[in-house]
Amino acid sequence: MNLEQLAYLAEIIGTVAVVITLIYLAVQVRQGAQILWSESRQAQVAYDQGGVYKFVEYPELGRLFSQAETPTAEEKTRLLFWMIGQMRAREHEWIQYRTGALDEETWISYRDVIYFLLGTQRARALWNLCNPYFNPEFVAMVAKMIDGVPEIDFWEKLERVP
């Protein structure tokens, strides 16, 4: 084998090494993206559970959303900031969906919670009070979602459960 043939062989070996390296890096990037997606989903689930557990800690939240009597200033404050937290989570999920970090099926399952969150007249009034502090496109999407949708009677049904 002469020097020219050795140079060709070295080029071939170098090309194969580059291709193998690129394949390896592609696999690593894909695994890294899957790990990040999984961690993001886990963080979102943990946040959502925290919102649900607020109802365990403050069971009067549901009653306050649906009762005929006007809540106290302290109660309205609690409702407002719980609402902000829950809607901020939905806004974050919406942004994740729009950027492709969240698939449509998962987004829809999170999005549909908005019907529950804004299911009472009081909840919608609180949302109207705080929505200027949210992404305007998100606010428009929510408005379109709930336009013409009747209020829910979940809290009344819950009261009647034996």
N, C-alpha and C positions, 0 to 999 in steps of 0.2 A: 504494500500500500504506500503510495507516495504522499507527499505533503498536501497536494491538492485534494486528494481523496479524504485525507484526515480532516481537512477543513470542512468539506461537505458533511462528513459524518458528525463533526462537532456542531455544525449549524442545525442539522436534523435533531440531534440530542437536545440542543438548546431550545428549539421550537417546541419539542415534546414537553420539555420541562416547563416552559411558559404556559402551555395549554393546561397541563396538570395543575399548575399553581392557580391559574384562573378558575378552573373548575372547583378546586379546594376553597378558594376565596368566595366564590358564588354560594357554595354550600354553607360556609360560615356566616355570610351576610344573611342568608335566608333563615338560618337557625336563630341568629341574633334578632331579626325582625319578629320571628314567631315568639321569642321570649319576651320582647318588649310588648307585643300585642297582648300576650297572656298576662303580663304584669299590669298593664293598663286596665284590662278587663277585671282583674282581681281587685284593683284599687277602686274601680267604679262600683263593683258589687259591694265592697266593704262600705263605701260611702252611702250607697242606697240602703244598706242594712242599718246604718247609723240613723238615717232619716226615719226608717220604720221603727227603730227602737225608741225614737223620741216619743212615739205614740204610747209606748209601754211606760216610759218615764213620765209623760204628761198625757194621760188618757183623755183629759178634758179637751184636747185639741180638736178632736172630731166633733164633740158637742159644740164647741165654740164656733166652728165653721158653719154649723147648721141651725143653731138655736135662734129663736125669734128675738130674744132680748139682746140688746147691744152689749158686747163685751166691754170690760173695763179697758182703760188705756194700757195697762200692763198686759192684759190678755191679747189685745189687738197687736201689741208689740211682739209678743211671742208668736202669734199667728203670722205676722208679716215677715219676720226673720226666718221662720221655718219655711215659709213660702219662697223667700229669696233663695235659701239654700237648696231647696228641691228644684226650683226652676233653673238655678245656676247649673245644677248637675245635668238637667235636660239640655241646656244650652251647650254645655261642654260636649255632650254626646252628639248633638246636632253638628257641631264643628268637626268632631272626629269623623262623623259620617260624610260630611261634605268634602273632607280632605282625603277620604278613602281609607282611613284608619279603622273604621267601623263598618261592617257589612250592613246591607239594607235590612235584613231580617232582625238583626240585633237592634238596630236603630228603631225600627217600628215597635219592637217590644218595649223599649224605653220610652219612645215618643208617646205611646198610648197611655202612659201613666198621667200625662197632662190632662186627659179627660177627667181623671179622678182628682188630680190636684186642683183643677179649676171647676170642680163639679157643683159648687154652691155659689149663690149670689155674693156672699161675703168674700169667698176666695177670689172671684172674678174682680170684685171691687179692689181688693188688696193687690191683685196682679196689675190692674190698671194704675194703681198708685206707684208701684215700683218698677214697672216695665221700661220706663225711660232709661234705666241704668243697665239695660241689656242690649245686646246686638240688635240693631233695628230690623235686620232681615229675619232674625229668630223671632222677634216680636210679631212681625208680619205673618210668619208661618204659623205661629200660635193663634193669631187672630183668625186666620183663614180656617184653621182646624176647628175652632170652637164656635165659629159663626153659625148660628142657627141650631146648635146642639143644645138640647134641653139640660137643665140641671139634673144631677143625680139625686136619688133618694137613699143612698147607701147608709147614711148615718141614722136615718129614721128606721130603716130595716134592721140595722144593728141593734137599735134600742129595743126592737120587738123580738129579738131572738131570745127564746126562753132560757 
